Amino acid sequence: MPTRRVFVLLALVAALPAACGDPPAKEIQQGRDAIEAAKAAGAEQFAREELTAAQDALKRADDAVAQRDYRLALNNALDARERAQNAAKQATARKSVAKADAERALGTTTLALQQAHARLKAAEASRAPARALVRPRRTLASAEQAVQKARTAFTQGDYPATTEATSTATSMLQAVARELDAVAAPVPRRRH
């Protein structure tokens, strides 16, 4: 039986450093800092899944500290830091792509707005009935508001909102084009 006591004693000695070590406070703080940096990079909007994984890992690290399992806490803290750094990288890359897409959409919509104004002027110059131009004018005014909203969102760095507003404006401008085409279309003459 003495060998069994030696075995138990060795097991306790081996577990002692894990149970009596210090919590990985530095690594947990690094995880927190990395999460804040990821948020600042736009991860909440552009890399939500990876940011959430980092936050979950940090919570698991805190829970492990509360249970005095410092090795698990360290592993989770390091995982949180790595995931947060990945979230920051993803957010930066995706934000850059979103900005380019929003800028392109805004340019296309601005050009379509200018073309719609030119079409309206042409319809007015061709002496189209004023009543027939009421609806296109209203739709054009609404499209101008949507384009302004898109410009504001772009200036504020809200690229998804920019894309959404330009999409709305584009739909309105397509409707204006159809309405003006219908006004400009010649009415067929009846044969007698």
C-alpha positions in Angstrom: 0.0 0.0 0.0 2.9 2.5 0.4 3.1 2.7 -3.4 -0.5 3.9 -3.6 0.2 6.7 -1.1 3.2 7.7 -3.1 1.1 7.8 -6.2 -1.6 10.0 -4.5 1.1 12.3 -3.1 2.7 12.7 -6.6 -0.8 13.5 -8.1 -1.4 16.1 -5.5 2.1 17.7 -6.0 1.5 17.7 -9.8 -1.9 19.4 -9.4 -0.5 22.0 -6.9 1.0 24.5 -9.4 -2.3 24.5 -11.4 -4.4 25.1 -8.3 -2.1 27.5 -6.5 -0.7 29.6 -9.4 -1.7 33.1 -10.1 -4.6 34.0 -12.3 -3.5 35.1 -15.8 -4.5 38.8 -15.2 -2.1 40.1 -17.8 -3.4 37.8 -20.6 -7.0 38.5 -19.6 -6.4 42.3 -19.8 -4.7 41.8 -23.2 -7.9 39.9 -24.4 -10.0 42.8 -23.1 -7.8 45.4 -24.9 -7.8 43.4 -28.1 -11.6 43.2 -28.0 -11.8 47.0 -27.5 -9.4 47.5 -30.4 -11.6 45.2 -32.6 -14.7 47.2 -31.7 -12.8 50.4 -32.6 -11.9 48.9 -36.0 -15.6 48.2 -36.7 -15.8 44.6 -35.7 -19.3 45.0 -34.3 -20.6 45.8 -37.8 -18.1 44.0 -40.1 -16.8 41.0 -38.1 -19.5 40.3 -35.6 -19.1 36.5 -35.4 -15.4 36.6 -34.6 -15.9 39.4 -32.1 -18.6 37.4 -30.4 -16.3 34.4 -30.3 -13.6 36.6 -28.6 -16.1 37.9 -26.1 -17.3 34.4 -25.3 -13.7 33.2 -24.8 -13.0 36.1 -22.5 -16.1 35.2 -20.4 -14.9 31.6 -20.2 -11.5 32.9 -19.0 -13.2 34.9 -16.3 -15.4 31.9 -15.3 -12.3 29.7 -15.1 -10.5 32.3 -12.8 -13.6 32.2 -10.6 -13.2 28.4 -10.4 -9.4 28.8 -9.8 -8.6 26.8 -13.0 -5.9 29.2 -14.1 -4.6 27.0 -16.9 -8.0 27.0 -18.6 -8.3 30.7 -17.9 -5.0 31.3 -19.6 -6.0 29.3 -22.6 -9.3 31.1 -22.9 -7.6 34.5 -22.5 -5.1 33.8 -25.2 -8.0 32.5 -27.5 -9.9 35.7 -26.8 -6.9 37.9 -27.7 -6.3 36.0 -30.9 -10.0 36.0 -32.0 -10.2 39.7 -31.2 -7.1 40.4 -33.3 -8.7 38.4 -36.2 -11.9 40.3 -35.8 -10.0 43.6 -36.1 -8.3 42.4 -39.3 -11.5 41.1 -40.8 -13.3 44.3 -39.9 -10.6 46.5 -41.5 -10.7 44.5 -44.7 -14.5 44.3 -44.9 -14.9 47.9 -44.1 -12.5 48.8 -46.9 -14.6 46.7 -49.4 -17.8 48.2 -48.1 -16.5 51.7 -48.5 -15.5 51.1 -52.1 -18.8 49.5 -52.9 -20.7 52.4 -51.2 -18.6 55.0 -53.0 -19.3 53.3 -56.4 -23.0 53.0 -55.7 -23.1 56.7 -54.6 -21.4 57.7 -57.8 -23.7 55.7 -60.0 -26.8 57.0 -58.2 -25.6 60.6 -58.4 -25.1 60.2 -62.2 -28.6 58.6 -62.5 -30.0 61.6 -60.5 -28.4 64.0 -63.0 -29.8 62.1 -65.9 -33.3 62.1 -64.4 -33.1 65.9 -64.0 -32.1 66.2 -67.7 -34.9 63.9 -68.8 -37.4 66.0 -66.8 -36.1 69.2 -68.4 -36.4 67.6 -71.8 -40.0 66.6 -71.0 -40.8 70.1 -69.9 -39.2 71.5 -73.0 -41.3 69.2 -75.2 -44.3 70.8 -73.6 -45.5 67.6 -72.0 -48.8 68.1 -70.1 -48.0 69.6 -66.6 -50.3 67.0 -65.0 -48.3 64.2 -66.5 -45.1 65.6 -64.8 -46.5 65.9 -61.3 -45.7 62.3 -60.3 -42.2 62.2 -61.8 -41.3 65.5 -60.0 -42.5 64.0 -56.7 -40.6 60.8 -57.2 -37.5 62.8 -58.3 -37.7 64.9 -55.1 -37.9 61.7 -53.0 -34.9 60.2 -54.8 -32.9 63.4 -54.1 -33.7 63.0 -50.4 -32.5 59.4 -50.6 -29.3 60.4 -52.3 -28.7 63.1 -49.6 -29.3 60.5 -47.0 -26.8 58.2 -48.7 -24.2 61.1 -48.8 -24.7 61.7 -45.1 -24.3 58.1 -44.2 -21.2 57.9 -46.4 -19.7 60.9 -44.6 -20.4 59.3 -41.3 -18.7 56.0 -42.4 -21.9 54.0 -42.3 -21.3 52.2 -45.6 -24.2 49.6 -45.3 -26.6 52.5 -44.8 -25.1 54.3 -47.8 -25.6 51.3 -50.0 -29.2 50.8 -48.7 -30.1 54.5 -49.4 -28.5 54.4 -52.9 -30.5 51.3 -53.7 -33.7 53.0 -52.6 -32.8 56.1 -54.7 -31.9 53.9 -57.7 -35.4 52.3 -57.6 -37.0 55.7 -57.5 -34.9 57.0 -60.3 -35.8 54.0 -62.4 -39.5 54.7 -61.7 -38.9 58.4 -62.8 -37.3 57.2 -66.0 -40.3 54.9 -66.8 -42.8 57.7 -66.0 -40.9 60.2 -68.2 -40.6 57.7 -71.0 -44.4 57.2 -70.9 -44.9 61.0 -71.0 -42.5 61.4 -73.9 -43.9 58.4 -75.9 -45.9 59.7 -78.9 -49.6 58.9 -78.9 -50.5 56.8 -81.9 -52.9 58.5 -84.3 -56.2 56.8 -85.2 -56.8 56.2 -88.9 -60.1 57.3 -90.2 
